Amino acid sequence: MVFAKLSSKHKTQYVLSKVGVGAGLVGMIPLSLLAANVNLPTVQQQLSVGIGFIGVIAIFLLAMLNRISSLFKIKSMGFLVFFVIMLALKQSIDIMVWSLGLMSIPLLIDDAIITPIWNNIWYRDYDD
């Protein structure tokens, strides 16, 4: 799909759909904090959460770059596999595990629903 060939109406709708996916990703970060039930009484736990927070930001950036660029070939299923692996390893960084799992939800929605809709619009209206 070539973004420049879309009509202004479809460009606006496409950008809004991608912004919605990004907002869903951002919304999963506080949910992961709630799901992990963060309690920080010791320095070791504070460091663990700090490292987890850095990991969450890295995962978020990868997820956003995945939606923006075709250079990153990690799709939503890749995030789901990472989630299962980290859950199986029982990492001490619960926030990162929950972030991976929760961020895979908007990515799966984008891959399973939004992208096929836009491919349909592209092939129906713009592909010669």
A tleap script that builds the chain and sets N, CA, C and O, in Angstrom:
source leaprc.protein.ff14SB
mol = sequence {
  NMET VAL PHE ALA LYS LEU SER SER LYS HIE
  LYS THR GLN TYR VAL LEU SER LYS VAL GLY
  VAL GLY ALA GLY LEU VAL GLY MET ILE PRO
  LEU SER LEU LEU ALA ALA ASN VAL ASN LEU
  PRO THR VAL GLN GLN GLN LEU SER VAL GLY
  ILE GLY PHE ILE GLY VAL ILE ALA ILE PHE
  LEU LEU ALA MET LEU ASN ARG ILE SER SER
  LEU PHE LYS ILE LYS SER MET GLY PHE LEU
  VAL PHE PHE VAL ILE MET LEU ALA LEU LYS
  GLN SER ILE ASP ILE MET VAL TRP SER LEU
  GLY LEU MET SER ILE PRO LEU LEU ILE ASP
  ASP ALA ILE ILE THR PRO ILE TRP ASN ASN
  ILE TRP TYR ARG ASP TYR ASP CASP
}
set mol.1.N position { 0.842 -1.173 0.000 }
set mol.1.CA position { 0.000 0.000 0.000 }
set mol.1.C position { 0.889 1.238 0.000 }
set mol.1.O position { 1.849 1.323 0.766 }
set mol.2.N position { 0.569 2.176 -0.846 }
set mol.2.CA position { 1.311 3.432 -0.939 }
set mol.2.C position { 0.448 4.521 -0.310 }
set mol.2.O position { -0.624 4.853 -0.817 }
set mol.3.N position { 0.931 5.071 0.800 }
set mol.3.CA position { 0.157 6.060 1.545 }
set mol.3.C position { -0.145 7.293 0.698 }
set mol.3.O position { -1.231 7.862 0.809 }
set mol.4.N position { 0.785 7.709 -0.136 }
set mol.4.CA position { 0.607 8.932 -0.932 }
set mol.4.C position { -0.538 8.812 -1.935 }
set mol.4.O position { -1.120 9.825 -2.324 }
set mol.5.N position { -0.869 7.600 -2.359 }
set mol.5.CA position { -1.933 7.416 -3.341 }
set mol.5.C position { -3.325 7.406 -2.726 }
set mol.5.O position { -4.317 7.464 -3.453 }
set mol.6.N position { -3.419 7.333 -1.408 }
set mol.6.CA position { -4.734 7.312 -0.757 }
set mol.6.C position { -5.422 8.661 -0.874 }
set mol.6.O position { -4.763 9.698 -0.950 }
set mol.7.N position { -6.744 8.644 -0.888 }
set mol.7.CA position { -7.500 9.896 -0.866 }
set mol.7.C position { -7.347 10.534 0.511 }
set mol.7.O position { -6.925 9.880 1.465 }
set mol.8.N position { -7.689 11.803 0.605 }
set mol.8.CA position { -7.524 12.495 1.889 }
set mol.8.C position { -8.390 11.859 2.979 }
set mol.8.O position { -7.982 11.798 4.139 }
set mol.9.N position { -9.574 11.389 2.613 }
set mol.9.CA position { -10.450 10.713 3.571 }
set mol.9.C position { -9.792 9.439 4.083 }
set mol.9.O position { -9.779 9.193 5.289 }
set mol.10.N position { -9.245 8.625 3.181 }
set mol.10.CA position { -8.603 7.386 3.586 }
set mol.10.C position { -7.292 7.638 4.327 }
set mol.10.O position { -6.940 6.883 5.234 }
set mol.11.N position { -6.561 8.700 3.947 }
set mol.11.CA position { -5.343 9.044 4.687 }
set mol.11.C position { -5.674 9.361 6.137 }
set mol.11.O position { -5.002 8.888 7.054 }
set mol.12.N position { -6.705 10.158 6.337 }
set mol.12.CA position { -7.116 10.515 7.693 }
set mol.12.C position { -7.539 9.283 8.482 }
set mol.12.O position { -7.149 9.116 9.638 }
set mol.13.N position { -8.332 8.427 7.863 }
set mol.13.CA position { -8.781 7.219 8.551 }
set mol.13.C position { -7.618 6.292 8.859 }
set mol.13.O position { -7.584 5.676 9.925 }
set mol.14.N position { -6.660 6.182 7.936 }
set mol.14.CA position { -5.502 5.324 8.156 }
set mol.14.C position { -4.655 5.834 9.318 }
set mol.14.O position { -4.250 5.064 10.188 }
set mol.15.N position { -4.391 7.142 9.323 }
set mol.15.CA position { -3.602 7.733 10.413 }
set mol.15.C position { -4.325 7.559 11.745 }
set mol.15.O position { -3.694 7.233 12.750 }
set mol.16.N position { -5.641 7.774 11.765 }
set mol.16.CA position { -6.402 7.596 13.001 }
set mol.16.C position { -6.365 6.148 13.486 }
set mol.16.O position { -6.295 5.904 14.691 }
set mol.17.N position { -6.410 5.194 12.571 }
set mol.17.CA position { -6.346 3.790 12.998 }
set mol.17.C position { -4.982 3.470 13.602 }
set mol.17.O position { -4.904 2.728 14.580 }
set mol.18.N position { -3.907 4.016 13.036 }
set mol.18.CA position { -2.566 3.778 13.581 }
set mol.18.C position { -2.380 4.519 14.904 }
set mol.18.O position { -1.713 4.013 15.807 }
set mol.19.N position { -2.955 5.698 15.023 }
set mol.19.CA position { -2.905 6.424 16.302 }
set mol.19.C position { -3.673 5.649 17.367 }
set mol.19.O position { -3.265 5.613 18.528 }
set mol.20.N position { -4.782 5.030 16.975 }
set mol.20.CA position { -5.549 4.213 17.927 }
set mol.20.C position { -4.754 3.025 18.433 }
set mol.20.O position { -4.817 2.687 19.615 }
set mol.21.N position { -4.002 2.386 17.537 }
set mol.21.CA position { -3.151 1.266 17.955 }
set mol.21.C position { -2.066 1.769 18.903 }
set mol.21.O position { -1.779 1.131 19.915 }
set mol.22.N position { -1.465 2.913 18.575 }
set mol.22.CA position { -0.449 3.503 19.459 }
set mol.22.C position { -1.010 3.867 20.816 }
set mol.22.O position { -0.360 3.654 21.840 }
set mol.23.N position { -2.215 4.415 20.829 }
set mol.23.CA position { -2.857 4.740 22.102 }
set mol.23.C position { -3.148 3.478 22.907 }
set mol.23.O position { -3.031 3.469 24.133 }
set mol.24.N position { -3.527 2.416 22.206 }
set mol.24.CA position { -3.735 1.141 22.901 }
set mol.24.C position { -2.454 0.625 23.527 }
set mol.24.O position { -2.473 0.082 24.631 }
set mol.25.N position { -1.333 0.792 22.823 }
set mol.25.CA position { -0.040 0.382 23.368 }
set mol.25.C position { 0.326 1.200 24.599 }
set mol.25.O position { 0.782 0.649 25.600 }
set mol.26.N position { 0.127 2.521 24.525 }
set mol.26.CA position { 0.424 3.379 25.665 }
set mol.26.C position { -0.482 3.037 26.844 }
set mol.26.O position { -0.047 3.063 27.995 }
set mol.27.N position { -1.738 2.718 26.555 }
set mol.27.CA position { -2.679 2.378 27.623 }
set mol.27.C position { -2.349 1.078 28.332 }
set mol.27.O position { -2.778 0.866 29.466 }
set mol.28.N position { -1.596 0.209 27.683 }
set mol.28.CA position { -1.242 -1.070 28.308 }
set mol.28.C position { -0.139 -0.925 29.349 }
set mol.28.O position { 0.012 -1.800 30.202 }
set mol.29.N position { 0.633 0.153 29.303 }
set mol.29.CA position { 1.719 0.329 30.279 }
set mol.29.C position { 1.171 0.485 31.695 }
set mol.29.O position { 1.626 -0.228 32.589 }
set mol.30.N position { 0.201 1.395 31.948 }
set mol.30.CA position { -0.328 1.463 33.320 }
set mol.30.C position { -1.067 0.191 33.734 }
set mol.30.O position { -1.067 -0.180 34.908 }
set mol.31.N position { -1.699 -0.477 32.760 }
set mol.31.CA position { -2.368 -1.734 33.094 }
set mol.31.C position { -1.369 -2.795 33.542 }
set mol.31.O position { -1.664 -3.600 34.426 }
set mol.32.N position { -0.186 -2.794 32.929 }
set mol.32.CA position { 0.830 -3.762 33.348 }
set mol.32.C position { 1.325 -3.467 34.753 }
set mol.32.O position { 1.638 -4.390 35.505 }
set mol.33.N position { 1.399 -2.185 35.119 }
set mol.33.CA position { 1.771 -1.829 36.490 }
set mol.33.C position { 0.718 -2.312 37.487 }
set mol.33.O position { 1.050 -2.793 38.570 }
set mol.34.N position { -0.540 -2.180 37.115 }
set mol.34.CA position { -1.611 -2.657 37.993 }
set mol.34.C position { -1.637 -4.173 38.079 }
set mol.34.O position { -1.853 -4.730 39.155 }
set mol.35.N position { -1.417 -4.847 36.952 }
set mol.35.CA position { -1.462 -6.306 36.938 }
set mol.35.C position { -0.291 -6.914 37.710 }
set mol.35.O position { -0.426 -7.983 38.307 }
set mol.36.N position { 0.857 -6.235 37.700 }
set mol.36.CA position { 2.027 -6.744 38.401 }
set mol.36.C position { 1.960 -6.472 39.902 }
set mol.36.O position { 2.747 -7.028 40.668 }
set mol.37.N position { 1.025 -5.622 40.326 }
set mol.37.CA position { 0.857 -5.299 41.742 }
set mol.37.C position { 2.187 -4.858 42.353 }
set mol.37.O position { 2.728 -5.520 43.238 }
set mol.38.N position { 2.697 -3.737 41.866 }
set mol.38.CA position { 4.026 -3.258 42.233 }
set mol.38.C position { 4.059 -2.814 43.696 }
set mol.38.O position { 3.229 -2.025 44.148 }
set mol.39.N position { 5.057 -3.355 44.428 }
set mol.39.CA position { 5.325 -2.987 45.816 }
set mol.39.C position { 6.839 -2.875 45.938 }
set mol.39.O position { 7.548 -3.837 45.643 }
set mol.40.N position { 7.353 -1.715 46.369 }
set mol.40.CA position { 8.781 -1.453 46.318 }
set mol.40.C position { 9.407 -1.158 47.690 }
set mol.40.O position { 9.903 -0.049 47.892 }
set mol.41.N position { 9.403 -2.100 48.633 }
set mol.41.CA position { 9.966 -1.787 49.941 }
set mol.41.C position { 11.495 -1.868 50.005 }
set mol.41.O position { 12.091 -1.204 50.853 }
set mol.42.N position { 12.155 -2.655 49.141 }
set mol.42.CA position { 13.605 -2.804 49.224 }
set mol.42.C position { 14.281 -2.206 48.005 }
set mol.42.O position { 13.658 -1.982 46.968 }
set mol.43.N position { 15.582 -1.954 48.159 }
set mol.43.CA position { 16.371 -1.397 47.056 }
set mol.43.C position { 16.437 -2.390 45.903 }
set mol.43.O position { 16.392 -1.986 44.740 }
set mol.44.N position { 16.543 -3.675 46.204 }
set mol.44.CA position { 16.605 -4.688 45.147 }
set mol.44.C position { 15.327 -4.661 44.304 }
set mol.44.O position { 15.387 -4.759 43.079 }
set mol.45.N position { 14.191 -4.531 44.953 }
set mol.45.CA position { 12.939 -4.475 44.200 }
set mol.45.C position { 12.832 -3.182 43.403 }
set mol.45.O position { 12.298 -3.178 42.294 }
set mol.46.N position { 13.334 -2.088 43.959 }
set mol.46.CA position { 13.311 -0.828 43.226 }
set mol.46.C position { 14.178 -0.914 41.973 }
set mol.46.O position { 13.785 -0.424 40.915 }
set mol.47.N position { 15.365 -1.537 42.083 }
set mol.47.CA position { 16.227 -1.722 40.915 }
set mol.47.C position { 15.566 -2.633 39.887 }
set mol.47.O position { 15.642 -2.383 38.684 }
set mol.48.N position { 14.920 -3.686 40.369 }
set mol.48.CA position { 14.239 -4.606 39.466 }
set mol.48.C position { 13.149 -3.894 38.688 }
set mol.48.O position { 13.005 -4.106 37.484 }
set mol.49.N position { 12.384 -3.055 39.359 }
set mol.49.CA position { 11.322 -2.296 38.681 }
set mol.49.C position { 11.929 -1.274 37.732 }
set mol.49.O position { 11.391 -1.045 36.648 }
set mol.50.N position { 13.047 -0.651 38.123 }
set mol.50.CA position { 13.715 0.301 37.236 }
set mol.50.C position { 14.168 -0.366 35.948 }
set mol.50.O position { 13.980 0.174 34.858 }
set mol.51.N position { 14.769 -1.549 36.082 }
set mol.51.CA position { 15.186 -2.305 34.896 }
set mol.51.C position { 13.960 -2.730 34.097 }
set mol.51.O position { 13.965 -2.688 32.866 }
set mol.52.N position { 12.917 -3.136 34.800 }
set mol.52.CA position { 11.671 -3.503 34.130 }
set mol.52.C position { 11.071 -2.338 33.364 }
set mol.52.O position { 10.571 -2.512 32.253 }
set mol.53.N position { 11.119 -1.142 33.959 }
set mol.53.CA position { 10.580 0.044 33.297 }
set mol.53.C position { 11.363 0.348 32.025 }
set mol.53.O position { 10.776 0.694 31.000 }
set mol.54.N position { 12.689 0.220 32.090 }
set mol.54.CA position { 13.512 0.424 30.900 }
set mol.54.C position { 13.149 -0.621 29.843 }
set mol.54.O position { 13.074 -0.306 28.655 }
set mol.55.N position { 12.924 -1.864 30.277 }
set mol.55.CA position { 12.510 -2.912 29.351 }
set mol.55.C position { 11.158 -2.623 28.727 }
set mol.55.O position { 10.953 -2.869 27.538 }
set mol.56.N position { 10.229 -2.097 29.529 }
set mol.56.CA position { 8.896 -1.748 29.024 }
set mol.56.C position { 9.013 -0.661 27.960 }
set mol.56.O position { 8.357 -0.735 26.921 }
set mol.57.N position { 9.833 0.331 28.211 }
set mol.57.CA position { 10.020 1.404 27.234 }
set mol.57.C position { 10.640 0.837 25.949 }
set mol.57.O position { 10.244 1.213 24.846 }
set mol.58.N position { 11.619 -0.073 26.100 }
set mol.58.CA position { 12.233 -0.686 24.916 }
set mol.58.C position { 11.210 -1.495 24.124 }
set mol.58.O position { 11.174 -1.432 22.895 }
set mol.59.N position { 10.377 -2.257 24.840 }
set mol.59.CA position { 9.335 -3.049 24.174 }
set mol.59.C position { 8.333 -2.137 23.484 }
set mol.59.O position { 7.905 -2.414 22.364 }
set mol.60.N position { 7.956 -1.044 24.155 }
set mol.60.CA position { 7.020 -0.085 23.575 }
set mol.60.C position { 7.602 0.528 22.297 }
set mol.60.O position { 6.899 0.659 21.294 }
set mol.61.N position { 8.891 0.904 22.335 }
set mol.61.CA position { 9.514 1.485 21.153 }
set mol.61.C position { 9.579 0.481 20.014 }
set mol.61.O position { 9.348 0.837 18.858 }
set mol.62.N position { 9.896 -0.787 20.333 }
set mol.62.CA position { 9.890 -1.810 19.290 }
set mol.62.C position { 8.500 -1.987 18.686 }
set mol.62.O position { 8.347 -2.131 17.473 }
set mol.63.N position { 7.488 -1.974 19.560 }
set mol.63.CA position { 6.119 -2.132 19.071 }
set mol.63.C position { 5.722 -0.973 18.160 }
set mol.63.O position { 5.101 -1.188 17.119 }
set mol.64.N position { 6.078 0.255 18.547 }
set mol.64.CA position { 5.738 1.409 17.720 }
set mol.64.C position { 6.525 1.394 16.402 }
set mol.64.O position { 5.969 1.688 15.345 }
set mol.65.N position { 7.810 1.053 16.466 }
set mol.65.CA position { 8.594 0.978 15.242 }
set mol.65.C position { 8.080 -0.130 14.332 }
set mol.65.O position { 8.158 -0.026 13.108 }
set mol.66.N position { 7.552 -1.193 14.940 }
set mol.66.CA position { 6.967 -2.284 14.174 }
set mol.66.C position { 5.772 -1.788 13.370 }
set mol.66.O position { 5.584 -2.201 12.225 }
set mol.67.N position { 4.981 -0.925 13.942 }
set mol.67.CA position { 3.812 -0.404 13.249 }
set mol.67.C position { 4.195 0.654 12.241 }
set mol.67.O position { 3.501 0.821 11.239 }
set mol.68.N position { 5.283 1.376 12.475 }
set mol.68.CA position { 5.659 2.489 11.614 }
set mol.68.C position { 6.517 2.026 10.438 }
set mol.68.O position { 6.325 2.486 9.313 }
set mol.69.N position { 7.446 1.133 10.689 }
set mol.69.CA position { 8.442 0.800 9.680 }
set mol.69.C position { 8.377 -0.669 9.294 }
set mol.69.O position { 8.046 -1.528 10.110 }
set mol.70.N position { 8.695 -0.936 8.058 }
set mol.70.CA position { 8.757 -2.328 7.623 }
set mol.70.C position { 10.152 -2.903 7.826 }
set mol.70.O position { 10.407 -4.052 7.464 }
set mol.71.N position { 11.058 -2.116 8.402 }
set mol.71.CA position { 12.405 -2.602 8.671 }
set mol.71.C position { 12.420 -3.619 9.798 }
set mol.71.O position { 13.270 -4.509 9.825 }
set mol.72.N position { 11.494 -3.493 10.716 }
set mol.72.CA position { 11.421 -4.418 11.842 }
set mol.72.C position { 10.404 -5.488 11.484 }
set mol.72.O position { 9.231 -5.183 11.268 }
set mol.73.N position { 10.836 -6.718 11.422 }
set mol.73.CA position { 9.984 -7.806 10.962 }
set mol.73.C position { 9.289 -8.533 12.108 }
set mol.73.O position { 8.662 -9.569 11.882 }
set mol.74.N position { 9.385 -8.012 13.340 }
set mol.74.CA position { 8.699 -8.638 14.472 }
set mol.74.C position { 7.233 -8.258 14.390 }
set mol.74.O position { 6.884 -7.082 14.488 }
set mol.75.N position { 6.392 -9.233 14.213 }
set mol.75.CA position { 4.965 -8.983 14.145 }
set mol.75.C position { 4.330 -9.301 15.499 }
set mol.75.O position { 5.030 -9.671 16.441 }
set mol.76.N position { 3.052 -9.162 15.594 }
set mol.76.CA position { 2.353 -9.355 16.871 }
set mol.76.C position { 2.548 -10.761 17.409 }
set mol.76.O position { 2.599 -10.950 18.624 }
set mol.77.N position { 2.656 -11.743 16.541 }
set mol.77.CA position { 2.874 -13.113 17.007 }
set mol.77.C position { 4.238 -13.231 17.678 }
set mol.77.O position { 4.405 -14.017 18.610 }
set mol.78.N position { 5.207 -12.458 17.212 }
set mol.78.CA position { 6.521 -12.448 17.853 }
set mol.78.C position { 6.443 -11.936 19.272 }
set mol.78.O position { 7.092 -12.477 20.168 }
set mol.79.N position { 5.644 -10.884 19.489 }
set mol.79.CA position { 5.457 -10.373 20.841 }
set mol.79.C position { 4.729 -11.399 21.706 }
set mol.79.O position { 5.027 -11.533 22.893 }
set mol.80.N position { 3.800 -12.104 21.131 }
set mol.80.CA position { 3.083 -13.134 21.873 }
set mol.80.C position { 4.024 -14.278 22.267 }
set mol.80.O position { 3.922 -14.811 23.372 }
set mol.81.N position { 4.929 -14.654 21.374 }
set mol.81.CA position { 5.909 -15.695 21.689 }
set mol.81.C position { 6.851 -15.225 22.791 }
set mol.81.O position { 7.162 -15.986 23.707 }
set mol.82.N position { 7.314 -13.963 22.708 }
set mol.82.CA position { 8.155 -13.422 23.779 }
set mol.82.C position { 7.422 -13.453 25.112 }
set mol.82.O position { 8.018 -13.776 26.140 }
set mol.83.N position { 6.148 -13.124 25.104 }
set mol.83.CA position { 5.341 -13.147 26.319 }
set mol.83.C position { 5.305 -14.551 26.919 }
set mol.83.O position { 5.512 -14.716 28.121 }
set mol.84.N position { 5.048 -15.542 26.109 }
set mol.84.CA position { 4.969 -16.922 26.599 }
set mol.84.C position { 6.327 -17.381 27.127 }
set mol.84.O position { 6.389 -18.041 28.165 }
set mol.85.N position { 7.415 -17.044 26.433 }
set mol.85.CA position { 8.752 -17.437 26.881 }
set mol.85.C position { 9.074 -16.804 28.232 }
set mol.85.O position { 9.551 -17.485 29.139 }
set mol.86.N position { 8.816 -15.515 28.365 }
set mol.86.CA position { 9.130 -14.844 29.632 }
set mol.86.C position { 8.235 -15.330 30.752 }
set mol.86.O position { 8.673 -15.425 31.899 }
set mol.87.N position { 7.001 -15.636 30.439 }
set mol.87.CA position { 6.098 -16.169 31.450 }
set mol.87.C position { 6.563 -17.548 31.893 }
set mol.87.O position { 6.479 -17.875 33.077 }
set mol.88.N position { 7.052 -18.362 30.963 }
set mol.88.CA position { 7.533 -19.697 31.293 }
set mol.88.C position { 8.821 -19.638 32.122 }
set mol.88.O position { 9.050 -20.499 32.971 }
set mol.89.N position { 9.647 -18.641 31.881 }
set mol.89.CA position { 10.899 -18.522 32.627 }
set mol.89.C position { 10.706 -17.936 34.022 }
set mol.89.O position { 11.617 -17.983 34.848 }
set mol.90.N position { 9.541 -17.392 34.280 }
set mol.90.CA position { 9.229 -16.779 35.578 }
set mol.90.C position { 10.269 -15.728 35.962 }
set mol.90.O position { 10.868 -15.781 37.036 }
set mol.91.N position { 10.463 -14.782 35.063 }
set mol.91.CA position { 11.400 -13.704 35.319 }
set mol.91.C position { 10.961 -12.917 36.545 }
set mol.91.O position { 9.778 -12.871 36.881 }
set mol.92.N position { 11.921 -12.307 37.197 }
set mol.92.CA position { 11.599 -11.509 38.376 }
set mol.92.C position { 10.998 -10.168 37.998 }
set mol.92.O position { 10.517 -9.444 38.870 }
set mol.93.N position { 11.013 -9.824 36.731 }
set mol.93.CA position { 10.490 -8.532 36.295 }
set mol.93.C position { 9.069 -8.742 35.788 }
set mol.93.O position { 8.847 -8.874 34.584 }
set mol.94.N position { 8.120 -8.774 36.696 }
set mol.94.CA position { 6.722 -9.024 36.343 }
set mol.94.C position { 6.148 -7.953 35.434 }
set mol.94.O position { 5.313 -8.243 34.578 }
set mol.95.N position { 6.588 -6.726 35.614 }
set mol.95.CA position { 6.046 -5.638 34.802 }
set mol.95.C position { 6.351 -5.866 33.323 }
set mol.95.O position { 5.501 -5.629 32.464 }
set mol.96.N position { 7.573 -6.329 33.030 }
set mol.96.CA position { 7.938 -6.568 31.637 }
set mol.96.C position { 7.105 -7.700 31.044 }
set mol.96.O position { 6.677 -7.625 29.892 }
set mol.97.N position { 6.879 -8.735 31.825 }
set mol.97.CA position { 6.070 -9.854 31.343 }
set mol.97.C position { 4.656 -9.386 31.036 }
set mol.97.O position { 4.116 -9.696 29.974 }
set mol.98.N position { 4.058 -8.649 31.951 }
set mol.98.CA position { 2.698 -8.163 31.720 }
set mol.98.C position { 2.640 -7.165 30.575 }
set mol.98.O position { 1.662 -7.138 29.828 }
set mol.99.N position { 3.683 -6.338 30.425 }
set mol.99.CA position { 3.709 -5.386 29.318 }
set mol.99.C position { 3.725 -6.107 27.975 }
set mol.99.O position { 3.006 -5.730 27.050 }
set mol.100.N position { 4.550 -7.146 27.876 }
set mol.100.CA position { 4.587 -7.911 26.628 }
set mol.100.C position { 3.224 -8.509 26.307 }
set mol.100.O position { 2.749 -8.428 25.174 }
set mol.101.N position { 2.605 -9.105 27.313 }
set mol.101.CA position { 1.304 -9.730 27.090 }
set mol.101.C position { 0.230 -8.734 26.730 }
set mol.101.O position { -0.552 -8.959 25.806 }
set mol.102.N position { 0.189 -7.625 27.460 }
set mol.102.CA position { -0.860 -6.636 27.207 }
set mol.102.C position { -0.621 -5.854 25.923 }
set mol.102.O position { -1.577 -5.496 25.234 }
set mol.103.N position { 0.652 -5.581 25.585 }
set mol.103.CA position { 0.923 -4.858 24.344 }
set mol.103.C position { 0.665 -5.724 23.119 }
set mol.103.O position { 0.477 -5.205 22.019 }
set mol.104.N position { 0.656 -7.034 23.301 }
set mol.104.CA position { 0.365 -7.888 22.151 }
set mol.104.C position { -1.108 -7.795 21.751 }
set mol.104.O position { -1.452 -8.124 20.616 }
set mol.105.N position { -1.978 -7.358 22.652 }
set mol.105.CA position { -3.407 -7.247 22.338 }
set mol.105.C position { -3.659 -6.225 21.229 }
set mol.105.O position { -4.270 -6.585 20.223 }
set mol.106.N position { -3.214 -4.948 21.364 }
set mol.106.CA position { -3.450 -4.028 20.242 }
set mol.106.C position { -2.705 -4.424 18.976 }
set mol.106.O position { -3.183 -4.167 17.871 }
set mol.107.N position { -1.529 -5.051 19.123 }
set mol.107.CA position { -0.793 -5.485 17.942 }
set mol.107.C position { -1.534 -6.590 17.204 }
set mol.107.O position { -1.579 -6.600 15.974 }
set mol.108.N position { -2.116 -7.523 17.955 }
set mol.108.CA position { -2.906 -8.586 17.334 }
set mol.108.C position { -4.147 -8.015 16.650 }
set mol.108.O position { -4.512 -8.441 15.554 }
set mol.109.N position { -4.787 -7.054 17.302 }
set mol.109.CA position { -5.964 -6.407 16.693 }
set mol.109.C position { -5.570 -5.722 15.394 }
set mol.109.O position { -6.298 -5.797 14.404 }
set mol.110.N position { -4.412 -5.050 15.393 }
set mol.110.CA position { -3.956 -4.377 14.188 }
set mol.110.C position { -3.672 -5.386 13.082 }
set mol.110.O position { -4.093 -5.192 11.942 }
set mol.111.N position { -2.955 -6.470 13.412 }
set mol.111.CA position { -2.620 -7.469 12.393 }
set mol.111.C position { -3.834 -8.254 11.912 }
set mol.111.O position { -3.937 -8.562 10.725 }
set mol.112.N position { -4.747 -8.578 12.810 }
set mol.112.CA position { -5.872 -9.445 12.450 }
set mol.112.C position { -7.065 -8.692 11.865 }
set mol.112.O position { -7.806 -9.250 11.055 }
set mol.113.N position { -7.261 -7.435 12.261 }
set mol.113.CA position { -8.472 -6.724 11.839 }
set mol.113.C position { -8.153 -5.496 10.984 }
set mol.113.O position { -8.638 -5.380 9.858 }
set mol.114.N position { -7.339 -4.581 11.516 }
set mol.114.CA position { -7.144 -3.290 10.856 }
set mol.114.C position { -6.354 -3.431 9.551 }
set mol.114.O position { -6.745 -2.860 8.533 }
set mol.115.N position { -5.245 -4.186 9.565 }
set mol.115.CA position { -4.440 -4.339 8.345 }
set mol.115.C position { -5.216 -5.009 7.215 }
set mol.115.O position { -5.132 -4.540 6.081 }
set mol.116.N position { -5.977 -6.095 7.469 }
set mol.116.CA position { -6.773 -6.652 6.361 }
set mol.116.C position { -7.826 -5.684 5.819 }
set mol.116.O position { -8.107 -5.688 4.621 }
set mol.117.N position { -8.399 -4.872 6.673 }
set mol.117.CA position { -9.368 -3.878 6.204 }
set mol.117.C position { -8.684 -2.902 5.248 }
set mol.117.O position { -9.220 -2.591 4.184 }
set mol.118.N position { -7.483 -2.414 5.635 }
set mol.118.CA position { -6.785 -1.467 4.773 }
set mol.118.C position { -6.265 -2.123 3.505 }
set mol.118.O position { -6.212 -1.480 2.456 }
set mol.119.N position { -5.882 -3.388 3.582 }
set mol.119.CA position { -5.496 -4.096 2.355 }
set mol.119.C position { -6.689 -4.230 1.425 }
set mol.119.O position { -6.543 -4.094 0.210 }
set mol.120.N position { -7.859 -4.493 1.973 }
set mol.120.CA position { -9.077 -4.592 1.166 }
set mol.120.C position { -9.394 -3.255 0.499 }
set mol.120.O position { -9.716 -3.209 -0.688 }
set mol.121.N position { -9.303 -2.172 1.265 }
set mol.121.CA position { -9.556 -0.837 0.698 }
set mol.121.C position { -8.545 -0.541 -0.407 }
set mol.121.O position { -8.908 -0.023 -1.463 }
set mol.122.N position { -7.274 -0.871 -0.161 }
set mol.122.CA position { -6.240 -0.608 -1.154 }
set mol.122.C position { -6.514 -1.360 -2.451 }
set mol.122.O position { -6.498 -0.767 -3.530 }
set mol.123.N position { -6.764 -2.651 -2.349 }
set mol.123.CA position { -6.961 -3.451 -3.561 }
set mol.123.C position { -8.295 -3.158 -4.246 }
set mol.123.O position { -8.410 -3.314 -5.461 }
set mol.124.N position { -9.296 -2.737 -3.486 }
set mol.124.CA position { -10.584 -2.413 -4.072 }
set mol.124.C position { -10.559 -1.063 -4.778 }
set mol.124.O position { -11.112 -0.927 -5.870 }
set mol.125.N position { -9.920 -0.056 -4.165 }
set mol.125.CA position { -10.023 1.307 -4.680 }
set mol.125.C position { -8.786 1.836 -5.414 }
set mol.125.O position { -8.909 2.710 -6.272 }
set mol.126.N position { -7.603 1.318 -5.088 }
set mol.126.CA position { -6.394 1.989 -5.580 }
set mol.126.C position { -5.490 1.109 -6.435 }
set mol.126.O position { -4.745 1.639 -7.260 }
set mol.127.N position { -5.523 -0.180 -6.278 }
set mol.127.CA position { -4.627 -1.043 -7.033 }
set mol.127.C position { -5.086 -1.113 -8.479 }
set mol.127.O position { -6.255 -1.377 -8.762 }
set mol.128.N position { -4.162 -0.874 -9.382 }
set mol.128.CA position { -4.528 -0.863 -10.806 }
set mol.128.C position { -4.472 -2.235 -11.410 }
set mol.128.O position { -4.751 -2.399 -12.598 }
savepdb mol mol.pdb
quit
